[in-house]
């Protein structure tokens, strides 16, 4: 029977690898301590929750959204905004 | 070299009436909710009716005689008339502004009807007014006014 290895989500692979290098890397070379910490930090960046905070290439950034707002409004857009206004009339 | 004319949008008052471009008047059908006014927003135009804008309509029979009983409704529809939203519904008298005996009187503020909320329509969309009553409204006798603002793209 083939030996079964536990499976992990890919998001955690970097963390596990980083931890192993951080914990045992000094046995190979003392400089791997800092290298392992670097991997750990890098792996955190792979977490979905962190990814959500970092805009992907090609997605709309805040500056792009601002640029969109600067585009010319259509007559329909202008009419919609105007319809939100209220005409105040004086009382005779 | 060709001179390129810059595009611009002009904001103008909208005073929609029975003679406005794009307005079609139709006779009503007795005791059936039937369209009496159709207005399709022209190309490159957006209209806005705001809360507090004035609306008045005056219907008469072909006799002519004033129509003072019946229900008036106003609908907003998309360009294909696939969806519609009712924005006004009430007795015709509420929207007559005191008009009578052939005089479309809309200058008495105490009798005027003001839109309770705003709405907008853009190119090709429809504004429809229907009437349901025992009397038949004659299209040639229909008078109306709807104030607002229009945006015209040059």
gemmi code that builds the backbone of each chain (N, CA, C; Angstrom):
import gemmi

chains = {
    "A": [
        ("UNK", (0.851, -1.196, 0.000), (0.000, 0.000, 0.000), (0.888, 1.248, 0.000)),
        ("UNK", (0.558, 2.145, -0.893), (1.377, 3.344, -1.023), (1.232, 4.198, 0.224)),
        ("UNK", (2.304, 4.808, 0.615), (2.286, 5.638, 1.806), (1.583, 6.960, 1.499)),
        ("UNK", (0.651, 7.322, 2.361), (-0.120, 8.540, 2.136), (0.499, 9.699, 2.917)),
        ("UNK", (0.693, 10.792, 2.244), (1.190, 11.979, 2.905), (0.038, 12.955, 3.126)),
        ("UNK", (0.084, 13.617, 4.247), (-0.988, 14.607, 4.449), (-0.889, 15.715, 3.399)),
        ("UNK", (-2.035, 16.208, 3.012), (-2.045, 17.297, 2.021), (-2.363, 18.619, 2.713)),
        ("UNK", (-1.810, 19.679, 2.160), (-2.033, 21.016, 2.701), (-2.489, 21.938, 1.569)),
        ("UNK", (-3.273, 22.900, 1.915), (-3.603, 23.904, 0.898), (-2.333, 24.594, 0.420)),
        ("UNK", (-2.303, 24.942, -0.838), (-1.098, 25.568, -1.393), (-0.759, 26.867, -0.686)),
        ("UNK", (-1.801, 27.517, -0.120), (-1.539, 28.779, 0.567), (-0.608, 28.584, 1.766)),
        ("UNK", (-0.644, 27.372, 2.352), (0.164, 27.120, 3.550), (1.512, 26.516, 3.223)),
        ("UNK", (1.707, 26.123, 1.978), (2.956, 25.465, 1.612), (4.146, 26.374, 1.883)),
        ("UNK", (4.000, 27.624, 1.549), (5.091, 28.572, 1.751), (5.386, 28.764, 3.224)),
        ("UNK", (4.338, 28.797, 4.017), (4.519, 28.995, 5.463), (5.245, 27.793, 6.066)),
        ("UNK", (4.799, 26.624, 5.683), (5.419, 25.406, 6.222), (6.880, 25.331, 5.804)),
        ("UNK", (7.125, 25.609, 4.537), (8.502, 25.561, 4.058), (9.348, 26.598, 4.785)),
        ("UNK", (8.761, 27.783, 4.962), (9.482, 28.838, 5.653), (9.790, 28.446, 7.083)),
        ("UNK", (8.810, 27.827, 7.737), (9.022, 27.424, 9.122), (10.111, 26.357, 9.224)),
        ("UNK", (10.071, 25.384, 8.350), (11.068, 24.313, 8.384), (12.473, 24.859, 8.152)),
        ("UNK", (12.572, 25.775, 7.188), (13.904, 26.342, 6.937), (14.324, 27.207, 8.104)),
        ("UNK", (13.370, 27.932, 8.677), (13.694, 28.800, 9.803), (14.126, 27.971, 11.026)),
        ("UNK", (13.395, 26.850, 11.224), (13.663, 26.041, 12.422), (14.919, 25.195, 12.285)),
        ("UNK", (15.094, 24.632, 11.103), (16.211, 23.682, 10.945), (17.272, 24.143, 9.948)),
        ("UNK", (17.051, 25.305, 9.397), (17.980, 25.764, 8.363), (19.386, 25.991, 8.887)),
        ("UNK", (19.526, 26.357, 10.190), (20.849, 26.654, 10.717), (21.742, 25.432, 10.753)),
        ("UNK", (21.144, 24.275, 10.684), (21.952, 23.068, 10.647), (22.692, 22.970, 9.308)),
        ("UNK", (22.079, 23.528, 8.273), (22.750, 23.514, 6.973), (23.713, 24.688, 6.867)),
        ("UNK", (23.206, 25.814, 7.251), (24.067, 26.996, 7.184), (23.408, 28.080, 8.016)),
        ("UNK", (24.178, 28.746, 8.768), (23.578, 29.725, 9.674), (22.890, 30.859, 8.940)),
        ("UNK", (23.324, 31.112, 7.715), (22.683, 32.187, 6.972), (21.267, 31.839, 6.537)),
        ("UNK", (20.948, 30.564, 6.584), (19.609, 30.176, 6.167), (18.551, 30.653, 7.161)),
        ("UNK", (19.007, 31.043, 8.355), (18.031, 31.565, 9.327), (17.299, 32.779, 8.746)),
        ("UNK", (18.109, 33.715, 8.299), (17.493, 34.916, 7.749), (16.779, 34.609, 6.439)),
        ("UNK", (17.362, 33.665, 5.668), (16.730, 33.300, 4.404), (15.355, 32.683, 4.666)),
        ("UNK", (15.305, 31.853, 5.684), (14.030, 31.213, 6.036), (13.003, 32.217, 6.469)),
        ("UNK", (13.449, 33.194, 7.225), (12.514, 34.242, 7.640), (11.972, 34.978, 6.429)),
        ("UNK", (12.831, 35.137, 5.429), (12.395, 35.814, 4.200), (11.325, 35.018, 3.481)),
        ("UNK", (11.534, 33.694, 3.458), (10.538, 32.827, 2.816), (9.215, 32.900, 3.573)),
        ("UNK", (9.343, 32.937, 4.894), (8.131, 33.001, 5.711), (7.332, 34.262, 5.400)),
        ("UNK", (8.052, 35.368, 5.335), (7.370, 36.627, 5.031), (6.760, 36.556, 3.630)),
        ("UNK", (7.505, 35.966, 2.709), (6.996, 35.846, 1.342), (5.773, 34.962, 1.275)),
        ("UNK", (5.782, 33.906, 2.092), (4.649, 32.990, 2.048), (3.392, 33.626, 2.618)),
        ("UNK", (3.568, 34.501, 3.574), (2.402, 35.201, 4.114), (1.725, 36.005, 3.014)),
        ("UNK", (2.540, 36.500, 2.127), (1.982, 37.269, 1.010), (1.145, 36.427, 0.078)),
        ("UNK", (1.301, 35.109, 0.169), (0.524, 34.224, -0.696), (-0.848, 33.906, -0.113)),
        ("UNK", (-1.051, 34.251, 1.134), (-2.356, 33.994, 1.735), (-3.434, 34.816, 1.029)),
        ("UNK", (-4.570, 34.188, 0.837), (-5.645, 34.864, 0.115), (-6.070, 36.153, 0.808)),
        ("UNK", (-6.059, 36.075, 2.160), (-6.520, 37.257, 2.890), (-5.586, 38.438, 2.674)),
        ("UNK", (-4.300, 38.124, 2.473), (-3.335, 39.185, 2.205), (-3.400, 39.604, 0.744)),
        ("UNK", (-3.632, 38.616, -0.116), (-3.720, 38.929, -1.545), (-4.823, 39.950, -1.818)),
        ("UNK", (-5.887, 39.814, -1.053), (-7.009, 40.716, -1.276), (-6.670, 42.167, -1.018)),
        ("UNK", (-5.626, 42.374, -0.208), (-5.239, 43.738, 0.114), (-4.329, 44.346, -0.939)),
        ("UNK", (-3.764, 43.448, -1.767), (-2.811, 43.922, -2.770), (-3.494, 43.903, -4.136)),
        ("UNK", (-3.639, 45.028, -4.799), (-4.300, 45.030, -6.108), (-3.494, 44.243, -7.132)),
        ("UNK", (-4.216, 43.427, -7.903), (-3.557, 42.665, -8.953), (-3.261, 43.552, -10.149)),
        ("UNK", (-2.291, 43.107, -10.929), (-1.959, 43.847, -12.137), (-3.150, 43.847, -13.070)),
        ("UNK", (-3.491, 45.001, -13.578), (-4.599, 45.084, -14.527), (-5.915, 45.403, -13.874)),
        ("UNK", (-5.996, 45.229, -12.562), (-7.246, 45.565, -11.892), (-7.315, 47.066, -11.689)),
        ("UNK", (-8.523, 47.543, -11.375), (-8.686, 48.982, -11.239), (-8.155, 49.436, -9.897)),
        ("UNK", (-7.205, 50.299, -9.926), (-6.673, 50.864, -8.697), (-7.471, 52.107, -8.346)),
        ("UNK", (-7.177, 52.656, -7.197), (-7.918, 53.839, -6.785), (-7.679, 54.985, -7.754)),
        ("UNK", (-6.450, 55.071, -8.256), (-6.163, 56.169, -9.180), (-6.929, 55.991, -10.481)),
        ("UNK", (-7.102, 54.689, -10.899), (-7.853, 54.454, -12.119), (-9.319, 54.794, -11.919)),
        ("UNK", (-9.830, 54.484, -10.712), (-11.223, 54.813, -10.458), (-11.440, 56.317, -10.504)),
        ("UNK", (-10.476, 57.025, -9.965), (-10.585, 58.484, -10.003), (-10.585, 58.973, -11.442)),
        ("UNK", (-9.785, 58.308, -12.259), (-9.738, 58.676, -13.661), (-11.057, 58.443, -14.343)),
        ("UNK", (-11.730, 57.341, -13.955), (-13.034, 57.050, -14.549), (-14.048, 58.133, -14.199)),
        ("UNK", (-13.958, 58.600, -12.961), (-14.893, 59.637, -12.550), (-14.687, 60.918, -13.334)),
        ("UNK", (-13.481, 61.071, -13.847), (-13.188, 62.284, -14.586), (-13.660, 62.187, -16.031)),
        ("UNK", (-14.106, 60.990, -16.441), (-14.598, 60.855, -17.802), (-15.874, 61.671, -17.949)),
        ("UNK", (-16.130, 62.072, -19.176), (-17.314, 62.890, -19.437), (-18.574, 62.113, -19.095)),
        ("UNK", (-19.468, 62.750, -18.374), (-20.732, 62.122, -18.025), (-21.668, 62.176, -19.217)),
        ("UNK", (-22.495, 61.160, -19.366), (-23.479, 61.161, -20.445), (-24.664, 62.016, -20.024)),
        ("UNK", (-25.508, 62.323, -20.990), (-26.698, 63.112, -20.656), (-27.594, 62.341, -19.688)),
        ("UNK", (-27.557, 61.009, -19.794), (-28.332, 60.190, -18.868), (-27.790, 60.286, -17.452)),
        ("UNK", (-26.455, 60.288, -17.332), (-25.837, 60.428, -16.011), (-26.208, 61.782, -15.397)),
        ("UNK", (-26.100, 62.799, -16.205), (-26.405, 64.148, -15.717), (-27.869, 64.251, -15.291)),
        ("UNK", (-28.745, 63.637, -16.081), (-30.172, 63.686, -15.757), (-30.451, 62.955, -14.445)),
        ("UNK", (-29.773, 61.825, -14.250), (-29.975, 61.070, -13.000), (-29.560, 61.902, -11.793)),
        ("UNK", (-28.424, 62.576, -11.909), (-27.955, 63.405, -10.792), (-28.926, 64.557, -10.548)),
        ("UNK", (-29.359, 65.158, -11.634), (-30.267, 66.308, -11.512), (-31.602, 65.904, -10.881)),
        ("UNK", (-32.050, 64.693, -11.197), (-33.352, 64.257, -10.682), (-33.338, 64.081, -9.170)),
        ("UNK", (-32.131, 64.021, -8.586), (-32.025, 63.888, -7.136), (-32.224, 65.229, -6.431)),
        ("UNK", (-32.173, 66.299, -7.199), (-32.317, 67.617, -6.594), (-33.778, 67.915, -6.285)),
        ("UNK", (-33.971, 68.871, -5.449), (-35.327, 69.266, -5.058), (-35.565, 70.717, -5.429)),
        ("UNK", (-36.716, 70.962, -5.998), (-37.092, 72.332, -6.330), (-37.830, 72.911, -5.130)),
        ("UNK", (-37.252, 73.937, -4.565), (-37.888, 74.570, -3.409), (-38.703, 75.756, -3.894)),
        ("UNK", (-39.961, 75.746, -3.578), (-40.846, 76.825, -4.023), (-41.306, 77.653, -2.834)),
        ("UNK", (-41.407, 78.911, -3.066), (-41.886, 79.796, -2.016), (-43.389, 79.685, -1.858)),
        ("UNK", (-43.853, 80.071, -0.709), (-45.284, 80.022, -0.441), (-45.857, 81.409, -0.645)),
        ("UNK", (-46.955, 81.454, -1.353), (-47.567, 82.753, -1.629), (-48.145, 83.371, -0.366)),
    ],
    "B": [
        ("UNK", (-6.679, 70.570, -43.061), (-6.974, 69.821, -41.838), (-8.384, 70.161, -41.355)),
        ("UNK", (-9.126, 69.094, -41.052), (-10.507, 69.302, -40.613), (-10.538, 69.879, -39.200)),
        ("UNK", (-11.445, 70.764, -38.997), (-11.607, 71.351, -37.661), (-12.559, 70.480, -36.860)),
        ("UNK", (-12.092, 70.057, -35.702), (-12.927, 69.200, -34.865), (-13.720, 70.055, -33.891)),
        ("UNK", (-15.012, 69.928, -33.957), (-15.869, 70.701, -33.065), (-15.943, 69.994, -31.717)),
        ("UNK", (-15.601, 70.670, -30.644), (-15.646, 70.019, -29.339), (-17.069, 69.664, -28.929)),
        ("UNK", (-17.223, 68.501, -28.353), (-18.547, 68.093, -27.893), (-18.858, 68.770, -26.564)),
        ("UNK", (-20.106, 69.072, -26.383), (-20.507, 69.735, -25.145), (-21.914, 69.310, -24.791)),
        ("UNK", (-22.239, 69.477, -23.539), (-23.593, 69.184, -23.080), (-24.193, 70.470, -22.538)),
        ("UNK", (-25.375, 70.781, -22.992), (-26.048, 72.003, -22.579), (-27.200, 71.649, -21.652)),
        ("UNK", (-27.283, 72.372, -20.556), (-28.387, 72.176, -19.613), (-29.455, 73.224, -19.896)),
        ("UNK", (-30.659, 72.771, -20.146), (-31.741, 73.674, -20.507), (-32.993, 73.336, -19.704)),
        ("UNK", (-33.879, 74.317, -19.541), (-35.150, 73.993, -18.877), (-35.996, 73.087, -19.754)),
        ("UNK", (-36.743, 72.220, -19.119), (-37.673, 71.351, -19.848), (-39.087, 71.761, -19.469)),
        ("UNK", (-39.859, 72.131, -20.467), (-41.270, 72.422, -20.243), (-42.029, 71.589, -21.269)),
        ("UNK", (-42.328, 70.392, -20.855), (-42.990, 69.454, -21.762), (-44.472, 69.790, -21.835)),
        ("UNK", (-44.974, 69.928, -23.046), (-46.416, 70.162, -23.196), (-46.935, 69.384, -24.399)),
        ("UNK", (-48.194, 69.591, -24.701), (-48.826, 68.782, -25.758), (-48.244, 69.053, -27.139)),
        ("UNK", (-47.495, 70.146, -27.268), (-46.926, 70.481, -28.574), (-45.437, 70.167, -28.670)),
        ("UNK", (-44.860, 69.659, -27.592), (-43.421, 69.395, -27.581), (-43.048, 68.305, -28.575)),
        ("UNK", (-41.836, 68.429, -29.094), (-41.335, 67.412, -30.006), (-41.186, 66.081, -29.273)),
        ("UNK", (-41.684, 65.055, -29.886), (-41.592, 63.729, -29.275), (-42.840, 63.328, -28.519)),
        ("UNK", (-43.756, 64.291, -28.340), (-45.001, 63.990, -27.621), (-46.082, 63.542, -28.606)),
        ("UNK", (-46.727, 62.436, -28.306), (-47.845, 61.937, -29.106), (-49.078, 61.862, -28.224)),
        ("UNK", (-50.184, 62.395, -28.719), (-51.448, 62.367, -27.974), (-52.371, 61.337, -28.599)),
        ("UNK", (-53.101, 60.636, -27.757), (-54.010, 59.588, -28.250), (-55.341, 59.720, -27.521)),
        ("UNK", (-56.425, 59.377, -28.216), (-57.742, 59.320, -27.562), (-57.748, 58.198, -26.530)),
        ("UNK", (-58.481, 58.402, -25.468), (-58.613, 57.312, -24.500), (-59.758, 56.394, -24.923)),
        ("UNK", (-59.828, 55.250, -24.272), (-60.915, 54.294, -24.503), (-61.747, 54.240, -23.224)),
        ("UNK", (-63.046, 54.327, -23.375), (-63.926, 54.394, -22.203), (-63.744, 53.195, -21.282)),
        ("UNK", (-63.557, 53.489, -20.011), (-63.474, 52.480, -18.953), (-62.314, 51.495, -19.110)),
        ("UNK", (-61.328, 51.874, -19.861), (-60.125, 51.043, -20.023), (-58.909, 51.930, -19.780)),
        ("UNK", (-57.962, 51.426, -19.038), (-56.739, 52.214, -18.870), (-56.021, 52.275, -20.214)),
        ("UNK", (-55.963, 53.462, -20.770), (-55.388, 53.590, -22.111), (-54.396, 54.747, -22.157)),
        ("UNK", (-53.415, 54.594, -23.013), (-52.380, 55.616, -23.134), (-52.965, 56.847, -23.807)),
        ("UNK", (-52.757, 57.999, -23.198), (-53.241, 59.242, -23.810), (-52.076, 60.166, -24.188)),
        ("UNK", (-50.935, 59.974, -23.520), (-49.749, 60.766, -23.859), (-48.545, 59.841, -23.891)),
        ("UNK", (-47.800, 59.925, -24.969), (-46.539, 59.188, -25.071), (-45.444, 60.196, -25.360)),
        ("UNK", (-44.367, 60.065, -24.631), (-43.210, 60.924, -24.908), (-41.972, 60.052, -24.920)),
        ("UNK", (-41.285, 60.060, -26.058), (-40.029, 59.324, -26.166), (-38.899, 60.342, -26.187)),
        ("UNK", (-37.941, 60.144, -25.281), (-36.837, 61.095, -25.166), (-36.015, 61.073, -26.455)),
        ("UNK", (-35.778, 62.239, -27.049), (-35.021, 62.298, -28.307), (-33.583, 61.811, -28.143)),
        ("UNK", (-32.926, 61.587, -29.272), (-31.525, 61.164, -29.269), (-30.660, 62.236, -28.614)),
        ("UNK", (-29.642, 61.777, -27.894), (-28.650, 62.657, -27.259), (-29.281, 63.628, -26.263)),
        ("UNK", (-30.375, 63.204, -25.679), (-31.053, 64.050, -24.688), (-31.345, 63.228, -23.437)),
        ("UNK", (-31.177, 63.839, -22.290), (-31.580, 63.243, -21.021), (-32.472, 64.234, -20.314)),
        ("UNK", (-33.551, 63.762, -19.722), (-34.441, 64.685, -19.013), (-34.490, 64.308, -17.536)),
        ("UNK", (-34.658, 65.310, -16.733), (-34.767, 65.086, -15.294), (-35.960, 65.867, -14.773)),
        ("UNK", (-36.814, 65.182, -14.047), (-37.910, 65.843, -13.342), (-37.593, 65.713, -11.866)),
        ("UNK", (-37.558, 66.816, -11.191), (-37.119, 66.816, -9.798), (-38.300, 66.858, -8.841)),
        ("UNK", (-37.998, 66.505, -7.615), (-39.018, 66.634, -6.578), (-39.419, 68.102, -6.476)),
        ("UNK", (-40.682, 68.386, -6.616), (-41.137, 69.772, -6.539), (-41.431, 70.384, -7.892)),
        ("UNK", (-41.114, 69.674, -8.963), (-41.448, 70.187, -10.298), (-42.950, 70.054, -10.539)),
        ("UNK", (-43.457, 70.940, -11.357), (-44.899, 71.020, -11.557), (-45.390, 70.076, -12.655)),
        ("UNK", (-46.531, 69.476, -12.418), (-47.177, 68.662, -13.439), (-48.663, 68.997, -13.449)),
        ("UNK", (-49.204, 69.176, -14.640), (-50.644, 69.430, -14.759), (-51.135, 68.858, -16.074)),
        ("UNK", (-52.340, 68.369, -16.068), (-52.947, 67.839, -17.296), (-54.436, 68.149, -17.268)),
        ("UNK", (-54.966, 68.417, -18.444), (-56.374, 68.808, -18.573), (-56.966, 68.020, -19.733)),
        ("UNK", (-57.979, 67.239, -19.429), (-58.590, 66.380, -20.443), (-60.023, 66.831, -20.702)),
        ("UNK", (-60.442, 66.724, -21.957), (-61.812, 67.070, -22.334), (-62.315, 66.046, -23.346)),
        ("UNK", (-63.599, 65.951, -23.403), (-64.198, 65.076, -24.412), (-64.249, 65.841, -25.747)),
        ("UNK", (-64.682, 65.170, -26.782), (-64.761, 65.835, -28.089), (-65.930, 66.802, -28.163)),
        ("UNK", (-66.779, 66.815, -27.156), (-67.998, 67.654, -27.195), (-67.733, 69.156, -27.416)),
        ("UNK", (-66.861, 69.857, -26.698), (-66.011, 69.382, -25.601), (-66.623, 69.643, -24.233)),
        ("UNK", (-66.287, 68.735, -23.297), (-66.705, 68.896, -21.909), (-65.567, 68.434, -21.016)),
        ("UNK", (-65.435, 69.111, -19.896), (-64.344, 68.761, -18.980), (-64.481, 67.332, -18.466)),
        ("UNK", (-63.381, 66.669, -18.340), (-63.375, 65.342, -17.709), (-62.836, 65.525, -16.298)),
        ("UNK", (-63.681, 65.278, -15.335), (-63.295, 65.507, -13.940), (-63.322, 64.221, -13.111)),
        ("UNK", (-63.673, 63.111, -13.760), (-63.703, 61.837, -13.037), (-62.885, 60.811, -13.803)),
        ("UNK", (-62.148, 60.026, -13.050), (-61.308, 59.013, -13.685), (-59.942, 58.986, -13.023)),
        ("UNK", (-59.143, 58.007, -13.397), (-57.821, 57.832, -12.779), (-56.724, 58.107, -13.792)),
        ("UNK", (-55.762, 58.901, -13.351), (-54.626, 59.209, -14.204), (-53.381, 58.512, -13.643)),
        ("UNK", (-52.578, 57.997, -14.520), (-51.338, 57.332, -14.090), (-50.201, 57.764, -15.000)),
        ("UNK", (-49.003, 57.800, -14.416), (-47.808, 58.096, -15.209), (-46.811, 56.962, -15.015)),
        ("UNK", (-46.259, 56.511, -16.131), (-45.302, 55.403, -16.088), (-43.977, 55.823, -16.730)),
        ("UNK", (-42.924, 55.232, -16.226), (-41.612, 55.336, -16.874), (-41.341, 53.989, -17.516)),
        ("UNK", (-40.917, 53.996, -18.769), (-40.626, 52.740, -19.460), (-39.267, 52.824, -20.137)),
        ("UNK", (-38.677, 51.648, -20.335), (-37.403, 51.607, -21.050), (-37.677, 51.752, -22.545)),
        ("UNK", (-36.619, 51.742, -23.339), (-36.762, 51.992, -24.777), (-37.640, 50.952, -25.463)),
        ("UNK", (-37.636, 49.731, -24.964), (-38.423, 48.655, -25.574), (-39.781, 48.469, -24.901)),
        ("UNK", (-40.073, 49.301, -23.948), (-41.301, 49.187, -23.155), (-41.423, 47.807, -22.502)),
        ("UNK", (-40.269, 47.246, -22.177), (-40.259, 45.928, -21.557), (-40.532, 46.011, -20.061)),
        ("UNK", (-40.054, 47.071, -19.460), (-40.302, 47.267, -18.024), (-40.941, 48.636, -17.826)),
        ("UNK", (-41.766, 48.721, -16.822), (-42.395, 50.013, -16.560), (-42.537, 50.226, -15.059)),
        ("UNK", (-42.407, 51.478, -14.698), (-42.533, 51.858, -13.293), (-43.586, 52.943, -13.194)),
        ("UNK", (-44.509, 52.744, -12.278), (-45.558, 53.745, -12.092), (-45.062, 54.792, -11.114)),
        ("UNK", (-45.095, 56.051, -11.530), (-44.605, 57.120, -10.670), (-45.715, 58.045, -10.197)),
        ("UNK", (-46.867, 57.940, -10.822), (-48.000, 58.751, -10.377), (-49.292, 57.974, -10.564)),
        ("UNK", (-50.200, 58.140, -9.655), (-51.530, 57.562, -9.805), (-52.484, 58.332, -8.908)),
        ("UNK", (-53.563, 58.795, -9.483), (-54.516, 59.543, -8.676), (-55.689, 59.998, -9.517)),
        ("UNK", (-56.687, 60.576, -8.872), (-57.848, 61.092, -9.614), (-57.421, 62.248, -10.516)),
        ("UNK", (-58.025, 62.305, -11.679), (-57.655, 63.323, -12.675), (-57.725, 64.721, -12.096)),
        ("UNK", (-58.668, 64.936, -11.192), (-58.845, 66.290, -10.633), (-57.604, 66.771, -9.885)),
        ("UNK", (-56.858, 65.811, -9.319), (-55.665, 66.188, -8.548), (-54.595, 66.812, -9.423)),
        ("UNK", (-54.685, 66.556, -10.729), (-53.630, 67.025, -11.634), (-54.112, 68.122, -12.578)),
        ("UNK", (-55.340, 68.589, -12.382), (-55.905, 69.563, -13.320), (-55.477, 70.992, -13.032)),
        ("UNK", (-54.982, 71.231, -11.858), (-54.520, 72.579, -11.518), (-55.614, 73.627, -11.567)),
        ("UNK", (-56.847, 73.196, -11.412), (-57.958, 74.145, -11.416), (-58.465, 74.495, -12.798)),
        ("UNK", (-58.009, 73.792, -13.797), (-58.453, 74.086, -15.168), (-59.943, 73.785, -15.323)),
        ("UNK", (-60.629, 74.616, -16.107), (-62.048, 74.370, -16.341), (-62.529, 75.170, -17.533)),
        ("UNK", (-63.632, 74.726, -18.088), (-64.310, 75.446, -19.180), (-63.363, 75.814, -20.318)),
        ("UNK", (-62.489, 74.914, -20.635), (-61.606, 75.134, -21.783), (-60.357, 75.927, -21.483)),
        ("UNK", (-60.241, 76.416, -20.253), (-59.059, 77.190, -19.890), (-58.088, 76.319, -19.094)),
        ("UNK", (-56.910, 76.132, -19.653), (-55.883, 75.349, -18.970), (-55.178, 76.273, -17.994)),
        ("UNK", (-55.689, 76.299, -16.787), (-55.220, 77.241, -15.787), (-54.229, 76.564, -14.856)),
        ("UNK", (-53.001, 76.978, -14.938), (-51.988, 76.338, -14.089), (-51.221, 77.377, -13.270)),
        ("UNK", (-51.758, 78.563, -13.170), (-51.025, 79.597, -12.448), (-51.512, 79.804, -11.017)),
        ("UNK", (-52.493, 79.004, -10.595), (-52.936, 79.078, -9.206), (-52.125, 78.070, -8.394)),
        ("UNK", (-51.186, 78.567, -7.619), (-50.266, 77.674, -6.907), (-50.966, 76.773, -5.898)),
        ("UNK", (-52.075, 77.237, -5.382), (-52.760, 76.435, -4.366), (-53.396, 75.187, -4.972)),
        ("UNK", (-53.541, 75.185, -6.286), (-54.182, 74.040, -6.932), (-53.214, 73.201, -7.766)),
        ("UNK", (-51.967, 73.583, -7.746), (-51.006, 72.866, -8.573), (-50.530, 71.578, -7.920)),
        ("UNK", (-50.110, 70.681, -8.758), (-49.551, 69.421, -8.268), (-48.041, 69.439, -8.502)),
        ("UNK", (-47.303, 69.139, -7.446), (-45.842, 69.099, -7.545), (-45.368, 67.664, -7.372)),
        ("UNK", (-44.408, 67.278, -8.180), (-43.914, 65.897, -8.151), (-43.359, 65.561, -6.768)),
        ("UNK", (-43.796, 64.446, -6.212), (-43.328, 64.081, -4.875), (-41.898, 63.563, -4.855)),
        ("UNK", (-41.404, 63.144, -6.007), (-40.037, 62.646, -6.073), (-39.536, 62.792, -7.503)),
        ("UNK", (-38.236, 62.802, -7.649), (-37.673, 63.010, -8.982), (-37.468, 61.713, -9.747)),
        ("UNK", (-37.284, 61.864, -11.052), (-36.935, 60.722, -11.903), (-36.222, 61.254, -13.139)),
        ("UNK", (-35.606, 60.369, -13.862), (-34.918, 60.782, -15.081), (-35.160, 59.765, -16.183)),
        ("UNK", (-35.054, 60.239, -17.376), (-35.164, 59.385, -18.574), (-34.072, 59.827, -19.538)),
        ("UNK", (-33.578, 58.874, -20.317), (-32.592, 59.248, -21.316), (-33.003, 58.761, -22.693)),
        ("UNK", (-32.153, 58.957, -23.641), (-32.464, 58.705, -25.055), (-33.293, 57.446, -25.290)),
        ("UNK", (-34.364, 57.602, -26.027), (-35.257, 56.526, -26.475), (-36.174, 55.975, -25.380)),
        ("UNK", (-35.974, 56.376, -24.157), (-36.845, 55.873, -23.094), (-38.175, 56.637, -23.115)),
        ("UNK", (-39.155, 56.035, -22.479), (-40.516, 56.546, -22.589), (-41.065, 57.105, -21.282)),
        ("UNK", (-41.916, 58.088, -21.463), (-42.746, 58.612, -20.381), (-44.181, 58.474, -20.881)),
        ("UNK", (-44.972, 57.715, -20.171), (-46.320, 57.395, -20.641), (-47.342, 57.863, -19.609)),
        ("UNK", (-48.403, 58.503, -20.096), (-49.505, 58.898, -19.219), (-50.753, 58.162, -19.690)),
        ("UNK", (-51.426, 57.544, -18.748), (-52.647, 56.811, -19.092), (-53.837, 57.412, -18.357)),
        ("UNK", (-55.009, 57.163, -18.906), (-56.244, 57.616, -18.268), (-57.257, 56.485, -18.301)),
        ("UNK", (-57.967, 56.351, -17.209), (-59.009, 55.335, -17.127), (-60.263, 55.993, -16.567)),
        ("UNK", (-61.278, 56.070, -17.383), (-62.516, 56.716, -16.943), (-63.629, 56.483, -17.944)),
        ("UNK", (-64.837, 56.811, -17.530), (-65.998, 56.583, -18.384), (-65.999, 57.508, -19.597)),
        ("UNK", (-65.503, 58.734, -19.389), (-65.448, 59.674, -20.516), (-64.258, 59.370, -21.422)),
        ("UNK", (-64.445, 59.664, -22.689), (-63.363, 59.468, -23.662), (-62.620, 60.791, -23.847)),
        ("UNK", (-61.335, 60.769, -23.487), (-60.533, 61.983, -23.647), (-60.157, 62.156, -25.114)),
        ("UNK", (-60.456, 63.320, -25.635), (-60.140, 63.612, -27.039), (-58.706, 64.145, -27.120)),
        ("UNK", (-57.898, 63.549, -27.967), (-56.482, 63.934, -28.027), (-56.303, 65.407, -28.415)),
        ("UNK", (-57.191, 65.912, -29.252), (-57.056, 67.300, -29.687), (-57.339, 68.292, -28.557)),
        ("UNK", (-57.992, 67.812, -27.509), (-58.342, 68.686, -26.384), (-57.344, 68.591, -25.225)),
        ("UNK", (-56.447, 67.618, -25.292), (-55.530, 67.373, -24.172), (-54.510, 68.498, -24.032)),
        ("UNK", (-54.369, 68.944, -22.814), (-53.356, 69.956, -22.486), (-52.557, 69.434, -21.303)),
        ("UNK", (-51.242, 69.654, -21.350), (-50.429, 69.229, -20.204), (-49.185, 70.085, -20.077)),
        ("UNK", (-48.604, 70.034, -18.909), (-47.325, 70.688, -18.676), (-46.561, 69.852, -17.656)),
        ("UNK", (-45.304, 69.627, -17.963), (-44.421, 68.921, -17.039), (-43.093, 69.657, -17.045)),
        ("UNK", (-42.743, 70.172, -15.896), (-41.500, 70.936, -15.796), (-40.343, 70.018, -15.457)),
        ("UNK", (-39.161, 70.487, -15.758), (-37.964, 69.729, -15.422), (-36.739, 70.380, -16.036)),
        ("UNK", (-35.739, 69.539, -16.238), (-34.476, 69.994, -16.825), (-34.077, 69.004, -17.886)),
        ("UNK", (-33.482, 69.495, -18.968), (-33.002, 68.584, -19.991), (-31.527, 68.850, -20.281)),
        ("UNK", (-30.826, 67.790, -20.619), (-29.412, 67.883, -21.000), (-29.305, 67.458, -22.451)),
        ("UNK", (-28.768, 68.335, -23.249), (-28.674, 68.078, -24.684), (-27.207, 67.996, -25.067)),
        ("UNK", (-26.829, 66.885, -25.691), (-25.439, 66.741, -26.150), (-25.311, 67.310, -27.545)),
        ("UNK", (-24.369, 68.216, -27.712), (-24.182, 68.854, -29.026), (-23.365, 67.934, -29.936)),
    ],
}
model = gemmi.Model(1)
for chain_id, residues in chains.items():
    chain = gemmi.Chain(chain_id)
    for i, (resn, *xyz) in enumerate(residues, 1):
        res = gemmi.Residue()
        res.name, res.seqid = resn, gemmi.SeqId(i, " ")
        for name, pos in zip(("N", "CA", "C"), xyz):
            atom = gemmi.Atom()
            atom.name, atom.element = name, gemmi.Element(name[0])
            atom.pos, atom.b_iso = gemmi.Position(*pos), 0.0
            res.add_atom(atom)
        chain.add_residue(res)
    model.add_chain(chain)
structure = gemmi.Structure()
structure.add_model(model)
structure.setup_entities()
